[in-house]
C-alpha cells in the first residue's frame, strides 16, 4: 500500500490518494475540485478510484467528491454527523473500508466542525493492530489544531465546538501510538488555524512534544488558547462550507459555460449591469496599463484566497488575462466555488489598443523615494501622501512606517472613507502582492493619485529607513 500526498500551495491544501497493489484499488481523501492529477496517477498505476472521503465540509475550497463520483464512479464517504444532499455512505467510529492490504478506519473527531472525522490508515501487510498513519483533516495540524470559530456549521457555537475539539484531541488522537504518521488537510498559510507548520507530515509523538494545543491542560485552558488570536476568515468560507454539502455542477460542466470570450463592448455592458472586472496579470503589468475599474488579483500569489475575499460570488466576473491564462484563472475561481464567471475579455489588453479613454495606470514608487517625499525633500512630487498599510494588525505589530494608516486589505473597501481626500495615497503591504490589489481597489473606488510602494514593507526595511514600534 502507498499513501501519496498532493499539496496545493496556493490554498495550503493537502489531499491524499491511498493505493493497494493487490486489488489495484485507490481511495482519495479531501480532493481538490480539479481532479485530473488523481485520475492520471491512478491510470498510470493501473488503479481504480473506488472511494472518496471528506474529513469534513471544507470552508476554504470546494472539494472534488462530486467530480470523482461522476468521472471515476467513486463512492462518497462522510462522517455520521454530516448532512448532505448527495448520496453517500455515512460512517461512525470504528467503521471500516478494506481493500487488499489497506484498512481505513473512521475515528469521529469533531471540533473544527461537528461532522469532522480522522481516518486511521493500516497497512495490513505490516500490522493489523497498529495504524501506519492518521489523516486528520482539519482536526489536527502540524503545530496546531483546527479552529473552532469559523461558524461554518450553522447553529453550533465556537464554545461547543471547542468542547468537542478538546475531547477529540485528548481522548482520541493523543492516545494513538507515537509512531503514527500525521497527515493533515492543510499547512502553513491556511486560515483554518493560526500556527500551522510548513511541514506537511509529522508523527503523533512529535506533536505531543511540540504542538502547543496538545500539551496537558484543563478543558477551559484549552478552549481559551485555541480560540484566541485566530486570523480573520474570508467571507467566502461560509459559502464554500454550504456548497460542499450540496449536489452541484461539476467543475468541468461549470467551465464549459463560463470560459467564453467576450468583446470589449460586452464586457463594458456587463460591468454597467453590476459585473466585476478581474485582471489576473502580475501587478507590474497591470499598473502599466489596465481597464479602468478593474480589480487586480494576480495569479502568481494567493489568488483564490484573495479573489474569494475581494469579489462577490453572486455577481458576474469578467477575467482579463495574458493570452492563454484565462482557463487557469477561471479554474482557480472554480476551486473556491466561484462559478459566476461571465467570460473573459477576448484579446486581453490588446482589445484596448485604440481605447486610451478606457485605460488607467497606477504609479509605482520605491521606498527611498517615498521616504524623501514624506520628508519634504521631493517638492516636485507635491503634497505628502497618506501612507496606507494594508497588512493585518498582527503583521503591523512588528513595526510600521511612522504616521501610516492601517486598514487591512479585507476591510479596505468598507473603510476607504477613512483615507483623507484631496491628497495622494501610497499603499503598501509586506512584499507587494496585496498592495497591488489595494491600489487597484482604490482606483476602482475613484481615487486617482494612487501610488504602489514597490516591494512593500520589506523594501522599506531593506533600505534601512526608520520604523515605528507597535502602539
Order of alpha helices (4+ residues) and beta strands (2+ residues): beta-beta-beta-alpha-beta-alpha-beta-beta-beta-beta-beta-beta-beta-beta-alpha-beta-beta-alpha-alpha-alpha-alpha-beta-alpha-beta-alpha-beta-beta-alpha-beta-alpha-beta-beta-beta-alpha-beta-alpha-beta-alpha-beta-alpha-beta-alpha
